[in-house]
Amino acid sequence: AQGLSAIVFAGAAQLVAIGMVKSGASLISIVLTTLLLTSQHLLYGMHMRPTLSTLNTRWRMSLGFLLTDELFALAARPEQRQVPYLFGAGLCFYLFWVVASIAGIVLASMVPDLQQYHLDFSIVAIFIPIIVILLKNRAAIAGLVVTTVCVLVMKHLQLEGAMIVSGMAGMLVAALIERQKEVA
């Protein structure tokens, strides 16, 4: 788990990958699931391209590794996209992640019957402030509402792929609203 924390630096992907390894999933399933789960980083990179494309390869690779959901949220405004700021914030996030992972591993071994506390919600709780920061227009709010309603209905109906299908539906609605705004 600690090695994965140091190499992957994607919390949700790490937790899903560890769960899949524990359940005996195949390597190809783990890799494909991780790629799908972290595909938003491709969009983050495309959004940050104007800032990062002029840098040398070493800086681009370093910032690409450090580009998490949290760093992207911090860099939402163009004036916050200075390279030293991005690198410093990203490095702080990374170092804290590695140290907190070590602490979590050590402390978790000291808590008997840890599963009874249902701490898996903490990952969801981390993303709530990030989402709130990014809700700046009607398209983003509509996308979030559609995703939420869709996932609740699909989960209630016990349909496979609820998260992926719901996320795609929300993104489609947001994109259509943005497109309609551009045409008007």
N, C-alpha and C positions, 0 to 999 in steps of 0.2 A: 504494500500500500504506500509506503513512504517513497519507494523508488518511482512509482507511478505519479505521485504528487510532484516530484522534482522534474520529471521528464514531460509529462502531459500538460500540466497547468490549466486544466479545464475541469472544474469541480463536478459538474453534473455528468460529464463524460466519464470521469474517473469512477464515480459511484456506480454508474450503470455498468461500466466494464467490469468492476470488481464483482458486482452482483451476478453478471453473466458468467464470469469465470467460476464463481461458487456454484452456479446452477449447471455447469458443465456444457455451456454453449460452445459452438465451434469458433475457431479463430476468425474465420471469414465473417461470421455473424457479428462478432464483437467489433471487428474493424468497420464493417458497413454501418452498424448501429451508431458507433462513435462518430463516423463521418457525417451521417445524417443529423445527429444530435448537435454537432458543432458547425453545421453548414452556415449558420448566420455569420460566422467569422469571415467567410468569403465576402459577404456583403459589407461587413465592417471594413475589410481591406480595400474594397472597391471605393467605398465612401471616403476613406482616408488617403486614397491614391494621390490626389493633388498635393497633399502635404508631404507624403513619403517618397514619391517617385523621383525626386531630385537628389535623394540621399544615396550614399554608396551602399553596396550590398550588405556589408556588415551591420550598418544601422538599420536597414530595412528588415533584415532577418531578425535582429534583436527586438525591434519594435513589433514585428509580426508575431514573435513568440509571446511577447508581453501583452498583446492586444486581447484583453478579456472583455466580457460584457461590462464590467465596472469601469475599465479604462475607456471604453468607447462612450459610455454615458458621461464620463468626465470631459471627454473631448467633443461633446455634441456641438459646442459653439466654436466657430473658426478661430476666435482669439485665444482659445485654450489649446490650440494644436501646435504649440512650439515644441520642438524636438526634445530639449532638455526637460521640459515639464512632463511630457509623455513618458520619457525614459525613466525619470525619477519616480513618478507615480506608479508606473508599471513595475519597476524594480521593487518598490516598497510593497506593492500587492503580492509580488512573487515571494519575496523573503518572508512576509507575514504568513503566506499560504504554507510554505515549507515548514516554518517553525510551528504554526498552529496544527499542521498535520502530525508532526512529531508529538506535540502535547496531547492531541486527540488520541493517538495510538496508545500512549502511556497511560493517560487518564481513563480511557475506555476499559483498559484491562483491570482497573481498580474498582469498577462499578459492577456489582453482581447483577445479572439478569438485565442488561442494558436494553434489550429489545422491548421490554415492557413499557418504556418511556416514549416510544413512537417519535423519536427525534428526526425522522426523515422529513418532516414538515419544515425543518429549519432551512433546507435548500430552497423551498418555495418562498419562504419569508425573506430570504436574501434578495430575490428578484423583484419583490413588490416595490421597493423604493426606486429601483432602476426604471421600472415600467412607468411609475407615476411621473418621474422626471421627463420621460420622453412623450408623454401625452400632451402635445402642444397644439394639436389642431383636430378638426372634426374627423378627418380620415383616420388618424391614429385611435381616437376614441371609438369610432365605429368598428375598426378592426378588432380592438380589444373586446368590445361587447359581443360581436359575432363569434369570436373565438371562444369566449367564456360560455355563451349560451350553447354553442355547438358542442363543446366538450362535455358540458353537464348533461345534455340530452343523450349524446352518444355513450357516455359512461353509464347513465341510467339504463340504457338499452343494452348495455354490455357488448358494444361493438368494438371490434379490434381496430387498432390504429386511431383511436379517438383523438389523441394529442396531435398527431401529424396532420390528419384530415382537418381538424378544427383550426390549427395554426395556418394551414394553407387557405382555408376559407376566409379567415380573418384578414390575411395578407391580400387576398384577391379583392375583398370588399374595400380595403384601404386603398389599394392601387386603382380600383375603378373610381373611387371618389376623387382621388388626386388627378386622375386622367380627365374626369368630367370638369374639374376646376380649371385645368389647363386649356381645355377646349372652349370653355365659356369666356 
